Amino acid sequence: MVAAHRDSVPVGRRRTLVEMSIVVLTGAGISAESGVPTFRDADGLWEGHRVEDVATPEAYAAQPAVVHRFYDDRRAALAGVEPNPAHRALARLEERLGDDLLVVTQNIDDLHERAGSTRVLHMHGELLSALCRACEGRVRWTGRLGEFPACPSCGISALRPDVVWFGEVPYEMDRIAAALEAADLFVSIGTSGAVYPAAGFVQHARAHGAATLELNLQPSEVSRLFDETRHGLAGELVPAWVAELLADG
Ligand code: APR
């Protein structure tokens, strides 16, 4: 049997936008202009706690009410924020590229989806989802978890935020690795490069031949690894970059 080729374009760098495969990694910076606080800007504290002290399984085991309140407040705050021009620009890019654009986000908000993006992987989980520690089911959740509600599937009061804490394995790593390896272009937007494995995606994509671009307010911890870096507000840089691509394509 002859193996089917995915398409007739040779593997390697492609030329026009319609033939390009792009992976975009987003972090808290893309949602900052929507009013969602980032993790490491300003004092980086939440009610005197470092984020790293709240977002761990150990913190949850020791102080579940405090951890629930952190995420319950963030979930409730989603109702008061809207996607900004950066999220909307990525949705426009997906309209043109379809399956050749994948957004991998570290963000647990739903602003990419509300802007119209459909190909989004939430590697750190989602605020609007709860994970049952008893039956391991994942269920869409819009209310609070701090009152320890019962799991709709198994009835046990064991729901936790469906977010990936420090020390836990991010979601969708196999799909992300495959997409990075197939990408012609990797773009990192609004992330400090402080947290792995996401901070290592630029090296992974480069090693497989992708061109790399960073769009961030300031140099990230991994800026030197990118072919090109542009510094400024995501709400300005991302629409400008997408407009360039759409004009070229
Ligand atoms: N436009 C572009 N970049 C911005 C903007 C903006 N308006 N505002 C802030 N930034 C940049 C900051 O300069 C910073 O480099 O966004 C980055 C945000 O960094 P972090 O707060 O560290 O957020 P992120 O990189 O997403 O954190 C990674 O750490 O706490 C964990 O799981 C959590 O997903 C999170 C992960």
Residues whose N, C-alpha, C, O or C-beta is under 5 A from the ligand:
A	BS01	APR	G27 A28 G29 A32 E33 T38 F39 R40 D41 V51 Q106 N107 H124 V164 G190 T191 S192 G193 V195 N216 L217 Q218 G232 L233 A234
